Amino acid sequence: MNEIIIELEEITPKEFFGAQNVNIELLKKYFPKLKIVARGNQIKAFGEEEMLDEFNRRMTMLIKHFAKYNKLDENVIERVLTSQSSDDYIASNKGGEVIVHGVGGKLIKAQTANQRKMVELMHKNDMVFAIGPAGTGKTYTGVALAVQALKNREVKRIILTRPAVEAGENLGFLPGDLKEKLDPYMQPLYDALRDMIPAEKLAQYIENGTIQIAPLAFMRGRTLDNAFVILDEGQNTTHAQMKMFLTRMGKHAKFLLTGDPGQIDLPRRTISGLKEALLILKNVEGVGMIFLDDKDVVRHKLVKKVIEAYKSIENID
């Protein structure tokens, strides 16, 4: 009896097999002449060579579909197993609105005109500054673009970083080692990633260094090649930090810098490296800049009102 072994390398077996192996049971119904066994990260099939070739072809289609959409159910499996080509079962992206398919098939899209412009700028430029107040989707959209680039194999890793400025709090009083102290500060980056990459796969990416989340100081001395790099909270960088970061850019890299000039936590009289960089680089070819505003706020409707209220008493130029 002939045998074929299919390794699930880029996807989480538990998610692919389904609860109580429901997806594997469905495969068995479509291939009744094969003996199919799923164990660990392998699927083994036994039977006639011609039938195994067809099974292998369909499994390749299923794996590609799951790797892209993070979702597999009875309807998808039926469409894939009965389709002549991927054109028959891949859903339309509606003109490219969907940046990435997140956990459970969640559609991650640019929701506002400026967010869509940010996506366009990122595709046209290797370095983009996304500036705007809290809640405008700068970081979330940026992480989605990074995950998209990783999935499309345009980059080999994602690097997410923030300047470790203590925003009104003292990290030294927090319990634990350096990572434990800094993890809560990096939480928005983890939150975005958890929406877009299944938990087991995300843990694996972090463990093997495919995804790195670290304070800005850890970037010193590095050359960041083949990477999608996001500097979040850039308004809290100094002149020296910003220059250091910008000069880390290696070959085949994408740099996205986000920030809100209205939330600077630097000591008094310290110039924000972000504000300075916006002036210095505004006419440099290959550098894109997008300025989001309260019309782009995608959090609770009250956030927009809060921003408007604070504008009346603050100078956030």
C-alpha positions as CSV (number, residue, x, y, z in Angstrom):
1,M,0.0,0.0,0.0
2,N,1.3,3.4,-1.0
3,E,1.8,6.1,1.6
4,I,2.0,9.9,1.7
5,I,3.0,12.2,4.6
6,I,2.0,15.8,4.7
7,E,3.8,18.1,7.2
8,L,2.0,21.2,8.5
9,E,4.9,23.6,8.9
10,E,3.5,27.1,8.5
11,I,0.1,26.5,10.3
12,T,-1.1,25.3,13.7
13,P,-2.3,21.7,13.4
14,K,-4.9,22.1,16.2
15,E,-6.6,25.0,14.2
16,F,-6.3,23.1,10.9
17,F,-7.7,19.8,12.2
18,G,-10.6,21.5,13.9
19,A,-12.3,20.7,17.2
20,Q,-12.2,17.0,17.8
21,N,-10.6,16.6,14.4
22,V,-13.9,17.5,12.7
23,N,-12.0,18.7,9.5
24,I,-10.1,15.4,9.3
25,E,-13.3,13.5,9.6
26,L,-14.7,15.5,6.7
27,L,-11.7,14.7,4.6
28,K,-12.2,11.0,5.2
29,K,-15.8,11.3,3.8
30,Y,-14.5,12.9,0.6
31,F,-11.7,10.3,0.3
32,P,-13.4,7.0,1.5
33,K,-10.9,4.8,-0.3
34,L,-7.9,6.3,1.6
35,K,-6.9,5.6,5.2
36,I,-6.2,9.0,6.7
37,V,-4.4,9.5,10.0
38,A,-3.7,12.9,11.7
39,R,-1.1,13.0,14.5
40,G,1.1,15.8,15.7
41,N,1.8,18.1,12.8
42,Q,1.5,15.3,10.2
43,I,-1.3,13.9,8.1
44,K,-0.6,10.4,6.7
45,A,-2.7,8.9,4.0
46,F,-2.6,5.3,2.6
47,G,-4.0,4.0,-0.6
48,E,-3.7,3.8,-4.4
49,E,-1.1,6.1,-5.9
50,E,-3.6,8.0,-8.2
51,M,-5.9,8.7,-5.3
52,L,-3.0,9.8,-3.1
53,D,-1.9,12.3,-5.8
54,E,-5.3,13.9,-5.9
55,F,-5.4,14.0,-2.0
56,N,-2.0,15.7,-2.0
57,R,-3.1,18.3,-4.5
58,R,-6.3,19.1,-2.5
59,M,-4.4,19.2,0.7
60,T,-2.0,21.7,-0.8
61,M,-5.0,23.9,-1.7
62,L,-6.4,23.6,1.8
63,I,-3.1,24.4,3.5
64,K,-2.6,27.5,1.3
65,H,-6.2,28.7,1.9
66,F,-5.8,28.3,5.7
67,A,-2.4,30.0,5.8
68,K,-3.9,33.0,4.1
69,Y,-7.3,33.2,5.8
70,N,-6.8,31.5,9.2
71,K,-10.1,29.7,8.8
72,L,-11.3,26.3,7.8
73,D,-14.9,25.0,8.0
74,E,-17.2,22.6,6.3
75,N,-18.2,25.1,3.6
76,V,-14.6,25.9,2.8
77,I,-13.5,22.3,2.7
78,E,-16.3,21.4,0.4
79,R,-15.6,24.3,-2.0
80,V,-11.8,23.5,-2.1
81,L,-12.3,19.7,-2.6
82,T,-14.9,20.2,-5.4
83,S,-13.3,23.2,-7.2
84,Q,-11.2,23.0,-10.4
85,S,-8.9,25.9,-9.3
86,S,-8.3,28.5,-6.6
87,D,-10.3,31.1,-8.6
88,D,-13.5,29.1,-7.8
89,Y,-13.2,29.3,-4.0
90,I,-11.0,32.3,-3.0
91,A,-13.1,35.2,-1.8
92,S,-12.7,38.6,-3.4
93,N,-10.7,41.2,-1.5
94,K,-13.0,44.0,-2.7
95,G,-10.4,46.0,-4.4
96,G,-7.7,45.3,-1.9
97,E,-9.6,46.6,1.2
98,V,-8.7,43.5,3.3
99,I,-5.1,43.8,4.6
100,V,-5.0,40.5,6.3
101,H,-7.3,37.7,7.4
102,G,-7.0,37.5,11.2
103,V,-7.8,34.9,13.8
104,G,-11.0,33.0,13.0
105,G,-11.2,34.6,9.6
106,K,-11.6,38.1,11.0
107,L,-11.2,40.7,8.2
108,I,-8.6,43.3,9.0
109,K,-9.3,46.3,6.8
110,A,-8.3,50.0,6.6
111,Q,-11.5,51.6,7.9
112,T,-11.1,55.2,7.0
113,A,-9.8,57.3,4.1
114,N,-6.6,58.2,5.8
115,Q,-6.0,54.6,6.9
116,R,-6.4,53.5,3.2
117,K,-4.0,56.3,2.2
118,M,-1.6,54.9,4.8
119,V,-1.8,51.4,3.2
120,E,-1.2,52.9,-0.2
121,L,1.8,54.9,1.0
122,M,3.3,51.8,2.7
123,H,3.1,49.9,-0.6
124,K,4.8,52.8,-2.5
125,N,7.5,53.7,0.0
126,D,10.0,51.9,2.1
127,M,9.6,54.4,4.9
128,V,6.4,55.9,6.1
129,F,5.5,58.2,9.0
130,A,1.9,57.8,10.3
131,I,1.0,60.7,12.6
132,G,-2.2,61.2,14.5
133,P,-4.0,61.1,17.9
134,A,-4.9,58.1,20.0
135,G,-7.4,55.7,18.5
136,T,-6.8,56.5,14.8
137,G,-5.6,53.0,14.0
138,K,-2.0,53.9,13.2
139,T,-0.4,51.0,15.1
140,Y,-3.1,48.4,14.4
141,T,-3.1,49.2,10.6
142,G,0.7,49.1,10.7
143,V,0.8,45.7,12.4
144,A,-1.7,44.4,9.8
145,L,0.6,45.5,7.0
146,A,3.6,43.9,8.7
147,V,1.7,40.6,9.1
148,Q,0.6,40.8,5.4
149,A,4.2,41.3,4.3
150,L,5.3,38.3,6.4
151,K,2.5,36.1,5.0
152,N,3.3,37.1,1.5
153,R,7.0,36.4,2.1
154,E,8.0,39.9,1.3
155,V,9.9,40.0,4.5
156,K,11.4,37.4,6.8
157,R,10.6,39.0,10.1
158,I,8.6,41.6,11.9
159,I,10.3,43.9,14.4
160,L,8.1,46.0,16.7
161,T,9.7,48.6,19.0
162,R,8.9,51.5,21.3
163,P,11.0,54.0,23.2
164,A,10.8,52.8,26.8
165,V,9.6,56.2,28.2
166,E,7.8,55.8,31.5
167,A,4.5,57.6,30.7
168,G,3.8,59.0,34.2
169,E,4.8,55.8,35.9
170,N,8.1,54.3,37.1
171,L,8.9,50.9,35.6
172,G,11.5,50.4,38.3
173,F,8.8,49.8,40.9
174,L,7.2,47.0,38.8
175,P,8.0,43.4,39.8
176,G,9.9,41.0,37.6
177,D,12.9,41.0,35.2
178,L,13.3,43.5,32.3
179,K,11.0,41.6,30.0
180,E,8.3,41.3,32.6
181,K,8.6,45.1,33.3
182,L,8.4,46.0,29.6
183,D,5.8,43.6,28.4
184,P,2.8,45.6,29.8
185,Y,4.3,48.7,28.0
186,M,4.4,46.7,24.7
187,Q,0.9,45.3,25.3
188,P,-0.8,47.3,22.4
189,L,1.6,45.5,20.0
190,Y,0.8,42.1,21.4
191,D,-2.9,42.9,21.3
192,A,-2.8,43.7,17.6
193,L,-0.8,40.6,16.8
194,R,-3.2,38.3,18.7
195,D,-6.0,39.5,16.5
196,M,-4.1,38.5,13.4
197,I,-2.1,35.4,14.2
198,P,-3.3,32.3,16.0
199,A,-1.9,32.0,19.6
200,E,0.3,29.0,19.0
201,K,1.7,30.3,15.8
202,L,2.4,33.7,17.4
203,A,4.2,32.1,20.3
204,Q,6.3,30.1,17.8
205,Y,7.1,33.2,15.8
206,I,8.2,35.1,19.0
207,E,10.3,32.1,20.2
208,N,12.2,31.7,16.9
209,G,12.7,35.4,16.4
210,T,10.4,35.8,13.3
211,I,8.5,38.4,15.4
212,Q,10.6,40.5,17.8
213,I,9.1,43.0,20.2
214,A,11.7,45.1,22.1
215,P,12.4,48.6,23.5
216,L,14.1,51.0,21.1
217,A,17.4,50.8,23.0
218,F,17.8,47.2,21.9
219,M,18.0,48.3,18.2
220,R,21.4,50.0,18.7
221,G,24.1,48.5,16.6
222,R,21.8,46.3,14.5
223,T,21.2,46.3,10.7
224,L,17.6,45.4,10.0
225,D,17.5,43.5,6.7
226,N,14.5,41.7,5.2
227,A,12.2,43.1,7.9
228,F,9.1,45.1,8.4
229,V,10.0,47.4,11.3
230,I,7.5,49.5,13.2
231,L,8.6,52.2,15.7
232,D,5.5,52.9,17.8
233,E,5.1,56.0,20.0
234,G,7.8,57.8,18.0
235,Q,7.0,61.1,19.6
236,N,8.9,59.9,22.7
237,T,12.2,59.5,20.9
238,T,15.0,62.0,21.3
239,H,17.1,63.4,18.4
240,A,19.8,60.7,19.0
241,Q,17.3,57.8,19.3
242,M,15.5,58.8,16.2
243,K,18.7,59.1,14.2
244,M,19.9,55.8,15.5
245,F,16.7,54.1,14.5
246,L,16.5,55.5,11.0
247,T,20.0,54.4,10.3
248,R,19.3,50.8,11.2
249,M,17.5,50.3,7.9
250,G,18.9,47.4,5.9
251,K,18.3,45.9,2.5
252,H,14.7,44.9,1.6
253,A,13.3,46.6,4.7
254,K,10.1,48.5,5.4
255,F,10.1,51.1,8.1
256,L,6.8,52.5,9.6
257,L,7.0,55.2,12.3
258,T,3.9,56.1,14.2
259,G,3.3,58.8,16.8
260,D,1.1,61.4,18.4
261,P,2.8,64.8,18.9
262,G,0.1,65.6,21.4
263,Q,1.2,62.8,23.9
264,I,4.9,63.6,24.4
265,D,6.3,62.1,27.7
266,L,9.8,63.4,27.3
267,P,11.4,65.6,29.9
268,R,10.8,69.4,29.5
269,R,12.9,71.2,26.9
270,T,13.8,67.8,25.2
271,I,13.0,68.0,21.4
272,S,10.9,65.1,20.1
273,G,12.9,63.1,17.6
274,L,9.7,62.5,15.7
275,K,8.8,66.2,15.3
276,E,12.3,66.9,14.1
277,A,12.4,64.0,11.6
278,L,9.1,65.1,10.1
279,L,10.8,68.5,9.3
280,I,14.1,67.1,8.1
281,L,12.7,64.3,5.9
282,K,9.5,65.9,4.5
283,N,11.1,66.4,1.0
284,V,13.1,63.1,0.9
285,E,12.1,60.8,-2.0
286,G,11.0,57.4,-0.8
287,V,9.7,58.7,2.5
288,G,5.9,58.9,2.8
289,M,3.9,60.9,5.5
290,I,0.3,60.6,6.5
291,F,-1.4,62.7,9.0
292,L,-4.5,61.1,10.6
293,D,-7.0,63.2,12.6
294,D,-10.1,62.8,14.9
295,K,-12.1,61.7,11.8
296,D,-10.1,58.5,11.8
297,V,-10.8,57.6,15.4
298,V,-12.1,54.0,15.4
299,R,-12.5,53.5,19.1
300,H,-15.6,54.4,21.2
301,K,-17.4,57.5,19.8
302,L,-16.5,59.3,23.1
303,V,-12.8,59.2,22.2
304,K,-13.3,61.6,19.3
305,K,-15.2,64.0,21.7
306,V,-12.4,63.7,24.3
307,I,-9.8,64.6,21.6
308,E,-11.8,67.6,20.5
309,A,-12.3,68.8,24.1
310,Y,-8.6,68.6,24.9
311,K,-7.7,70.5,21.7
312,S,-9.3,73.6,23.2
313,I,-6.7,73.7,26.1
314,E,-3.6,72.2,24.5
315,N,-1.2,73.3,21.9
316,I,-0.3,70.1,20.1
317,D,1.5,71.6,17.1
